[in-house]
């Protein structure tokens, strides 16, 4: 299995609306989820990709009705553990990914990932889906698209108690950098393009 090594990859041609050049800003005050939601809205509006944040099912226990036409949920519980944060379609591929933010500067802690999330991504990956982890280092203002092929190796090492973190240097060597900007706030689709092009190159 080959991983990205910084070289450019040439992928298959595909139909996609061109995006205007972006102005780069630091998005230090915006949470990762907000940046991704804003970016996904931009991609949908411009016909680039259809990616949505998954809703988490809840069980409503208590509801108040302060007005006849208005209900207020007072107590509710999650029905089940969520799988991953986002899914959708891009370039005819099913896309499924988890997004994580950390205040650490030198590594990403694997305890931030859960068994059911890895199992879900593995199942999607086995069916031909493209799965990855978006990692945002808040203090460094750096974001990466980390392929599932690399993540599963780290997870196996974590399960066998060989390692409990992904060093930043490993992430830099195996991941695809994600640029921040004005619109989209976090242009992970450009990183995803490079990832898909690399995967298609390996299939040839």
C-alpha positions, 0 to 999 in steps of 0.5 A, spaced: 500 500 500 503 506 497 501 513 501 502 520 499 509 522 499 508 529 497 508 528 490 503 530 485 498 525 483 494 525 476 487 523 477 482 521 472 478 527 469 471 528 472 466 533 472 466 539 477 464 546 477 470 550 478 471 554 484 474 561 485 480 562 488 480 563 495 483 568 500 487 564 506 485 566 513 487 563 520 480 560 522 482 560 530 476 562 532 472 557 529 470 550 531 472 545 526 465 543 526 463 550 524 468 550 519 466 543 516 459 545 516 460 552 512 464 548 507 459 543 506 454 548 505 459 552 500 460 545 496 453 544 495 451 551 493 456 550 488 454 543 485 461 540 487 459 535 493 453 533 497 456 532 504 452 532 510 453 532 518 449 526 520 444 527 525 444 523 532 438 519 534 435 521 540 429 519 545 425 524 548 423 523 555 420 529 557 416 535 553 413 541 556 408 545 552 409 553 554 404 554 548 399 550 545 403 551 538 410 550 541 413 544 544 420 544 548 424 538 549 426 538 557 429 531 557 432 527 552 437 521 551 442 519 545 438 512 543 445 509 540 452 511 539 453 515 533 458 512 527 461 518 524 460 525 523 459 526 516 457 522 509 455 524 502 457 523 495 463 526 491 466 524 484 461 518 484 464 515 491 461 514 497 464 519 502 464 517 510 469 521 515 470 523 522 472 530 524 477 531 530 480 537 533 486 537 538 489 542 542 495 538 542 501 540 538 505 534 537 501 528 536 493 526 536 491 522 541 487 515 539 483 515 545 479 520 541 477 515 536 472 509 538 471 502 536 464 503 533 467 508 529 473 504 526 468 498 525 463 503 521 469 506 517 471 499 516 465 496 513 464 502 509 471 501 506 470 494 505 464 496 500 468 501 496 467 507 500 472 512 501 473 513 509 478 518 512 479 522 519 479 530 518 484 532 524 485 539 526 491 541 530 487 548 533 494 551 536 497 550 530 492 552 525 493 546 521 488 541 518 489 534 515 485 529 511 488 522 514 486 516 510 483 510 513 488 505 510 493 509 515 488 510 521 487 502 521 494 501 522 494 506 528 488 503 531 491 496 531 497 498 534 493 502 539 489 495 540 495 491 542 497 497 546 503 498 542 502 506 541 496 511 544 497 516 539 499 518 532 505 523 532 504 529 528 510 527 523 507 521 521 500 525 520 504 530 515 508 524 511 501 520 510 496 525 510 493 530 505 494 538 508 487 541 508 488 549 506 483 554 510 480 560 507 474 565 506 470 560 502 470 554 503 472 555 510 476 548 510 477 546 503 478 539 504 475 537 497 482 539 494 485 534 499 480 529 497 481 530 490 489 528 491 487 522 495 482 519 490 487 521 484 492 517 488 487 511 489 485 511 482 492 511 480 494 505 484 488 501 481 491 502 474 
